[in-house]
């Protein structure tokens, strides 16, 4: 087998017989694979990586935050405020410097209300669902309307407007697991833009199959958005099991009527904040290494994989590097607020720190299963840093990707200014089983894989924060 | 969570509160996700796709070829010749037109000999290995030499030449499974170029840990290449279990001596060939849709996942489209010869058919686990074909990739001339457990996933072969 689309495989099919003792060969169409050049890495790196594989700081942060605080509802909730205080105490206790809360104001907040659904009539039965962030509300007594079924977003897009008026749209596309998480994009569009499309076509409400790869009863929460001028309609996600049940009911070919009660509301402005901690570096001019995750969570689970583990991983790695001696670059660990409801913490951070030089910005917000790939967008002299990362991360089973690193919600506003990025990609094969569900709890974290994450982040931080090369800015993102 | 590196996810973090009833919001840094445009697909497509999910032609081809012919050693072997005759009979029986063998000459062929290894001395024990294609030979009585261990290719590259002279190099990097197969590139370099590097540094021989993700006793065969002017040294792959055992022996810190017997040889020229079959189209000017897989295999297993299943999948899909009515474009199914030893069948095909217009070229050579992604490099009017493929493949759980389609060894010479490509990517998570090992047998094929493959290929062929748009050439590959 041979896949040339994977750049590193590009010469498996080298001319096998070019070295045969005699005779001409067909001119090679594919060229021989280039032998990589040797790369020198700091001998201390292996020691630090091995130490990280036995470190439990990430586990204790993840365990304690999900236990002592529990859900930290996105959108300036009281429990998120409690989590900020908890974070300050913990980060100080771990030995970080300049630990502080950086406050910002949320202009408006969407708040969950009641949420129930039932099939009426011959097949009367309850269905489990949860409202999507920014969903509109039904009357308190509920909304009763017939269901119109679309197997995919494309079918919804093709539907004539008249077919939706006064009805509850039901979009049921399924999602398969992908290691790179790409199926979240293609399946998730039913959540991201389905409610807006249904509202524009006059639907009274919309229910979707949860954007998830499980087969359980826990619905997957998450944000949606309506265009300016479009009045939000009630929008909710059925659990995968309930969505499949509703599909079977629709396949009976008889009219199905739902009663929906979904009563979220928009509150006034709220105060919220980011928590910041630092490992001061020796060279102020070398730029800050910005890392972190997000402190808020959806409310159904305890936000273990999303994103207590990301806080634990990045913080544990920063501590390991801190304990190994003062790095060249300052490492700044940010526990961002209000990621889930629109990336407010990341935007507030970027606005507050616009005058500072960042060398790189990267976050951990994809659970805690093993990291399988890294990518950078380093240019110039910094490409050598990428080469050292490849060698340093290889013993952890991590491949070098061929795409250009992007970022996540929280560091995106900093990356958008032209700061170099770097990604350590966790496997997404299990992530969407519990993402945004009641099942996002500590027991979903595999401590062995969590440690592999810490070792990868420690390797990355040691190499990047101590790199003698400059890390140039990249082209600002559009 | 949010990963903007995945293009389709690029606006999950849209400004959540932009629609809030009152108050200004922070200007959005990330833009709202674009709603996809509706796409019209042929209503017959769903029927054909469902029929494919119940079709058993791919299974019977895979079963019968691996049963009736068994291993079909790459490099013009007699069993490969027998497989060509078998193929002609089967393809005619299935109703294809213009079925024929297109012969070509292999100038030289590498042929396996004896292959054994044992640890001598205090820890005397046998080790299981297999010679790599293009390996040199030891004396018939064997080679006895001390082992020098390198945990990675980088360590081998860093080794001073003097450290290798007269020794057997042992490179032991491990490989983790990846859905996109990318770890084959980064781990596989130990096989692709390790022997050449060791030979240049004066090593007497090289053994590597098999390039595989299993933990078994079956060594993984595969090709390697030596630069012009470098005399091939004996080069072999230990099974993963045996490589780990040798690593533990090296960790004892005492000298370890191996006795290697590896006696392959280069034969003279041989005749070989491709098998070609067609579904004639109605429009000769629209270009040929070239598909297929490879008929040769490594000799240790029966070549079930590599690549009898690829022949089965592409042939079954072509038959389903043929049986549904004459397509616009001619579909040409090629069962290529001698892929494993250097892509000779693909090169011979490209040379023989250089004057013909191909619309696209694509192959199936990555096993038979479910297809999770497709990619194209269509340009101009043909981008609409990609949109229809996205809608047509989505019910099979297939995402649209954001990278540009490449190809495999067999179609690469045609793609190199500027013919458009398309990839239907099988999951690589299990593929390298048995790739090139004795375990590559029929029982590794999951009939349910095989049918999903056939449904995906049938969908692709129906859309592409019947597309009214022209499919323009793309920039020739470097």
Interface residues (C-beta under 8 A of the other chain):
Chain A: X1 X2 X3 X4 X5 X6 X7 X8 X9 X10 X11 X12 X13 X14 X15 X16 X17 X18 X19 X20 X21 X22 X23 X24 X25 X26 X29 X30 X32 X33 X34 X35 X36 X37 X38 X39 X40 X106 X107 X108 X109 X110 X133 X134 X151 X152 X153 X154 X157 X158 X173 X174 X175 X176 X178 X179 X180 X181 X182 X183 X184 X185 X186 X188 X189 X192 X193 X196 X197 X223 X225 X226 X227 X228 X230 X232 X266 X269 X306 X307 X339 X341 X342 X343 X344 X346 X347 X348 X350 X351 X365 X366 X367 X370 X372 X373 X375 X390 X391 X394 X395 X397 X399 X400 X401 X402 X403 X404 X405 X406 X407 X408 X409 X412 X413 X416 X423 X429 X431 X435
Chain B: X1 X2 X3 X4 X5 X6 X7 X8 X9 X11 X12 X13 X14 X15 X16 X17 X18 X19 X20 X21 X22 X23 X24 X25 X26 X29 X30 X32 X33 X34 X35 X36 X37 X38 X39 X40 X106 X107 X108 X109 X110 X133 X134 X151 X152 X153 X154 X157 X158 X173 X174 X175 X176 X178 X179 X180 X181 X182 X183 X184 X185 X186 X188 X189 X192 X193 X196 X197 X223 X225 X226 X227 X228 X230 X232 X266 X269 X306 X307 X339 X341 X342 X343 X344 X346 X347 X348 X350 X351 X365 X366 X367 X370 X372 X373 X375 X390 X391 X394 X395 X397 X398 X399 X400 X401 X402 X403 X404 X405 X406 X407 X408 X409 X412 X413 X416 X423 X429 X431 X435
